[in-house]
Amino acid sequence: MPVVSVPTILPALPEILTVCSAMALLMLGVFRGEGSTRLVSWLAVLALVLVLAVALARGGDRQIGLNGMFITDGFALFMKVLVLIGSAVSIVMAMAYNERERIARFEFPVLVLLATTGMLMMISANDLISLYIGLELQSLALYVVAAFKRDSAQSTEAGLKYFVLGALSSGMLLYGCSLVYGFAGTTNFAGLAAMFAEGNASIGLIIGIVFVSVGLAFKVSAVPFHMWTPDVYEGAPTPVTAFFSVAPKIAAMALFIRFLVEPFGALTAEWRQIIWFISVASMLLGAFAAINQRNIKRLMAYSSIGHVGYALIGLAAGTETGIQGVLIYMAIYLFMNLGTFTVILCMRRDGRMVEAIDDLSGLAKTQPALALALGIFMFSMAGIPPLAGFFSKVWVFLAAIHAGLYVLAVIGVVTSVVGAFYYIRIVKLMYFDEAKGVFDRPIGAEMQAILVVSSVVIMLFFVIPGPLLTSAELAAAALFPG
């Protein structure tokens, strides 16, 4: 696909609009005070919808801007759509929760917008320098929102842990970037791709790739760099946990794919070993460590680690079909996770949040619609046909088989069976155990809308899978222009 010549800042128009919106809403919040929180939140959602429309209007043509440091193509467009949806829905989910918990401040949607700007830049990074700038812009905002409930010791601890471990991972990533630059003499992805097109690389460069991969594995919470995930998921405010579980993870996965496939596509045999190991380790830990969890947010943390392992199977394949599988997986994961965290946000008794898995006992008898929605998401995460989660796993497993990674595919299937235990246990609690109490009602019109849309997408995906499959195919093809 030919590269389109355009003015240098035009490819970054969605990012520019996002950061300008954040600045404008920050000024609006400052001048109008704390009473403007709901207005600023809805305007932030509107801004994200506008940015999504602009990104779609610009299309998926391959364009390079900012002196070769920024790229847009079909792959970037696909992942940006997912990130923008995740960020917008997370802001909507947070409004009522923040008001109830008395942490409704206009800075929250502004911080989400700034984090989203970093994510969009990560997805379009075409240079090691822009990669790092986007990653840090995202991370700095996320450190703050993790500790947004500042009167809570748990939330403050979550923010501090995320900051300290995030700084460590950033240092490793920077060290890896310096090694790559030292042994290659360039930081540009196109330059790196041309230099290593023959597949010859020094041991120093391989070590550099390993260190960068470590930093990115931390961001997607892949084992053995997952240690922050359960504590941060449990300690952060629930809408923040929902946000962490989708948008930053999708953006980091996109960056992981672009970093390995575009500049180092000819070195697949070298970096495949890294991805193979962290994929297997993530699937095993996600399957077994979640079994004894009693807190629903910690369960979702280990679940997310396992799902990252499944998605990395497609990256380990290193083929166009494998990348397509990752894209399909992340799109379906977005809806499964948003829906599940919406149900978790509805777990309130007498105005207080409850997070124990046992609190879901007998939910089908007291709130059958809520139980049905959570049942759909749990069965989908377990990979039960004909729900969407089944097809996402089948796609990455087939990609692994076609690439000759039979052991990886078998481990994926086995860990899926083990993981199904704790998903189906939740369904058993809801439908067969006695109710321990009734959750507060009503759940709110916004939450109902999110539940209905996500449930319908997951349940009826098999009826019209064409749009997602076609979009993912075109997006994956953008990384393999040859």
N, C-alpha and C positions, 0 to 999 in steps of 0.2 A: 504494500500500500504506500503510495507516494506521500512524502511529508509536505503539507501545505504551508506556503510562506505567508505569514501574517504579521501584523505589528506585534512587537515583542511582548506587550502586556495583555493582549486580547485573550490568549489561552487561559490566563489567570483571572478572568472576569468573575466567575462564581466566587473565588476566594476573596477578591477585592470587595465584592458586594457584601459578603458575610462579615468581614472585619469592619467595613463601614457601618453596617447595621448595628454591630456590637457597640461601636463608639457612639453612634447616635442614641441608642437606647440607654447607654450609660449616662449620657448627658440628660436625657429625659428623666431617668430615675433620680439623678442628683437634684434636679430642679423641682421635681414634683414630690419627692420624699418617699417614705415607705409605703404610703397608700397607693402608689403606682404599680405595685408588684404584679397584680393580675393583668393590668393593661400592658406592661412591659413584656410579660410572659406571652400573651396572645400576639403582640407585635413581633416577638422573636419567632414564634411559630409561623406567622405570615411571612417574615423575612426568609425563613428556611424554605417555605413553599415557593417563594419568588426565585430564590437561588436555584432550586430544583428545576423550575420552569426555564430559567436562563440556560442551565446546563443542558437540558434536553433540547432546547431550541438551537444551541450551538452544534449539537450532534456529536458523533463519535469519530470525526475525521482526525487523522493523526497530525497534530500541530505542536510545534516546539517554540517556546518563548523564553523570555528572561535570560537571554544569551545561552541557551541550551540547557538551562538548569531545570526547566519545567516542561512537562509534556502532557498533552491530552490526547486520548484515543478511546476506542470503544471499551477497553478494559477499565480505564479511569472513569468513564461515564457510568458504567454499570455499578462499580463500587461506590461512587459518589452518591448515586441514587439511594443505595441501601443506607449509607451513613446519614444522609439528610433525613430520610424517613425515621431512622432510629432516634436521631437527635430531636426532631420535632415531636414525636410521640412521647419521648421521655420528659420533655417540658410540660406537655399536657398532663401526664401522669403525676407530675410533681406538684401541681398547683394546689389541689385540695389537701394533699398530705402536708405540704409546708405550712398551710394555714392552720391546720389542726395542731401541728407540732410547734406552732409559734416560731417558725424559722422562715416565714415568708418574707424574703428580701429581694429587691429588684436585681441584686448582683447575681443571683442564681442563673436566670436565663442568659444574662450577659456572659457569664463564665462558660456556659454551654456553647454559646455562639463562638467564643474565642477558641474553645477546645475543638469545635467543629472546623474552624478555619485551619487549625493545625492538621486535622485529619485529612481534609481535602488536599492540603499541600503535600502530605505524606503520600497520598495515592498518586499524585502527579509528579513526584520527585524524579528527576532525571540526572541527579548528581549526588554524590555523597554529602555535599554541603547542604543542599536543599533538603535532603533526607533528614539530616540532623536538626535543621531549623524547624521543619514541620513537626518532628517528633517531640522536640522540647516545647514548642508552642502548645501542643496538645497536652503534654504532661504537666506543665506548670498550672494550667487551669484545672486539671483533674485532681492535683494534690489538694487544691483549695476546696473543691466541691466534696471530696471525700470527708473532709473535716467540717463540713458546712454546719452541722448541728453542734455548734461550739460549746454548748453547755453540757454535752454528753461526753463522758470520759471515753466511751467506746468509739464514738465518731472521731474524736481528737486522736486517739490511738491509731485508728485506721488511717487517717491522713498522714500521721507521722511515719508509720511503717511503710506506707506507699511511697512517701517522699524519700526516705533513707534508702530503701531497696531500689527505687527508681533511679536515684543518683548513682548507685553502684552499677546498675545496668547501663546507664548512659556513659559512664566512664569506660566500661568494657567496649561499648559500641564505638566510642571515639577512638579508643586504642586500635580497634580493628580497622577503622577507616584510615588511620595514620599508616598502618602496615600496608593496606591496599595501595594507598598513594605512594608510599615509599618504594614498593616493588613494581608498581605499574607506571608511575610518573604522571598520572591523571586521576581526577575524581569523577570525570564525566562518564555516564553509563555507555554512551555510544563509543567513546574512545576506548573504554575497557573491553567492550564487545569486539571491536576491531582488533585489539591487541591480542586477545585470547581466542580468536576465532578458530585457530588450529588445535586448541585444546591443550596447549603446553603452558604449565604454570609452575612457578617455584614453590618450595615448601613455605616460604615466608608469606606469599600471597594466600595460600590455603589457610594458614593460621589466621591471617587477617579476616578471611571470609568466616572462619569459625567464630571469632570474637564479635563480628557484626551480627552473626546469626544468634549468638547468645543474647545480645541486647534486644533483638527483635523477638526472640523466644520469650523473654521476660514480658514484653508488651502483650503477647497473645496468651500469657500464662500457661506456657507449655512446660512440662516436667523436664529437667529438674529446676526450673526457674519459676516455679508456681507458688513458692512459699508465702507470698503476700496475699494470694487470692482468697482463701477461706476467711482470714481475719478481716480483710478490707470489705469483702462482701457482707460479712455479718455486722461489722461496726458502722459502716457508712449508712446514711439514711436510705430507706428502701428504693425510692425513685433514682437515687444516685447509683445504687447497685444495679438497677435495671439498665441505666445508661451505660455503666461500665461493661456490662455483659454483652452489649451489642455494638454500638457505634465505634468505640476505640478498638475493640477486638477486630471488627471488620476492616478498619483502616490499617491496623498493624498487619493483618493477614495480607492485604493488598500490597503493602510495602514489602513484606517478606517475599511475596511472589515476584514482584517487579525486580527487586534487588538480585534474586538468584537467577531468574529466567533471562532477563534482558542483557545485563553485562556478562554474566557467567553461564549462559546457556550451553556453551561448548564444554563446560567443566561439570556437567551433570553427574558424572560418575564420582567426582570428588565430593560435591556437597550433598549428594543423595544419602551418603552414610550418616551425616548429621541429622537430616530430616527423618530418616528411617528410625534412628534411635529415639529422638524426642517424640515421634509419633507413637511408637510402641510404649514408651514409658508413660506418656500422657493417657493413652487408652487404658493401660493396666491400673494406674493410680486412680483415674476417674471411675473405673468400674468397681474397684475393691474398697477404696477409702470412703466412698459415699454410703456404703451399706450400713455402717453403724451411726450415721449422723442423725441427730434428733432435732436440729434446727433447720428449717426449710431453706434459709438463705445460704447456710454452709453446704447443704445438699446441692443447691444450684451452683455453688462455686465449684465443687468437685465434678458436677455434671458438665459445666462449661469446659473444665480441663479435659474431660473425656472427649467432648465434641471437637475441641481443637485438634486432638489426636486424630480423630476420623478425617477432619478436613485436610490435615497434613499428609494423609495417604495420597491424595490427589497431587500435592506438590512433590512428594517423593517420586511419583511416577515421572514427573518432568516432561510430560507430553501435553499436546494441545487438549486431548480428551481428559487428562488428569486435571488440568487447570479449569476446564469447563465444569468438572465435577466439584472442585472447590467452590466455584462461583455459585453453583446451584445449592450446594450445602449451606453456604453462608446466607443466601437469600432466605431459604426455608428456616434456618436457625434464627434469623431475625424475628420472624413472625411467631415461632414457637416460644422464644424467650420473652418477647414483649407481652404475649398473652399470659404466660405463666406468672410473670411479675405483676401483672394487673390483678390476677387472682390473689397473689400474696398481699398486695396493697389493700385488698378487700377483707383481709383477716383482721378484723377489729371487734373487740368486745368492750362495751361501755366506754367507747371513745379511745381505747388504748390498743396499740398494735400487739398482736400475739404472733409468735414465730415458730412455735413448736409444731412438728409434723403431726403429733397426736391431736392438736387442736382442730385438724381437718376431719376428725372422726364423725361419722354420721352426717356429713355435709349434704349428701344426696337427699336426706329426709327433711332438712330444714331449708336448704336453698338449692333445689335440683338443677337450676340453670347454671349456677356457678360451678357445681360439681361436674356437670356435663362438659363445660368448657375446659376445666382443669383435666378431666379425664381424656379429652381429645389431645391436649398438649402432652400429657404424660405418655399416652400410647404412641404418639408421633415421635417423641424423643427416644422411646424404646425401640423404634423402628418397626412398628406393627403395621402391616398392609391393611387397607390401601391408603393410609394417611401419608402426608407429604414426607415425613421423616424417613419412611421406608425407602422411598425413591432416591433421596439424597444419599443415603448410605450405599444403596446398590450402585449408584453411579461411581462413587469413589472406589468401591471394591472392584468393579469391572475395570476401571482405569489401572488399578494396581495389577490385576491379572494380565491385562494386555501388555503391561510393561515388564512382565516376568517377576513381579514381586509377590509371589504366591504366599510366602510366610507372613508377610505384612497383611495380606487380605485375610488369611486364616485367623491371625491374632485379632483383627478387627471384628470378624464375625463372632469369635468366642467372647470377647469383651462386651460386645453388644448384648449377647445372651445374659451375661452376668449383670450388666447394667440394667437390663430389663427388670430385674428383681426389685430394685428400690423404686422404680417408676410405678410398677404395677402394685407395689405395697401401698402406695398413696391411694390408688384407685380402690384397693381393698378396704382401706380405712374409711374412705368416703361412703362406700356403698354397703358395707357389711358390718361395720362397728356401730355401737350406740353413740348418739350425739352427746358431746360434753358441754354443749352450749350453743347459742345462736350468734352468728356474726351480725354486726350492726347493719341496718338498712336505712335508706337506700344507698346503693354503691355509687351513684352519680351518673349523669348522662354520658360524660366523656369516657368513663371507664366502661360503661355498657357498650359504647360504640367500638372501642378498641377490642373488647372481648369478641363482639360479633364478627368484626372484620377478620381478626386473626384466626378465629375458629373456622370461619367459612373458607379462608385461604388454605388452611392446613387440611381440612376435611375434603374439600372438593378439588384439590390440586390435580388429582389424577384424571379429572374430567376434561380439563383444558390445560395441559402442561406446556403446550406449544409456545406461548409467548416467552415464558422463562427460559425454556430450553434453547430457543432460537437466540434470545438476547445473550445468554451465557456463551453460546457457540461463537457468536460474532465477537464478543468481548475477549474470549480466549484466543481467537484467531489474530487479534490485534497484537498479541505478544509474539506471534510466530509469523511475521510478514512474509517470510520466504515460502 
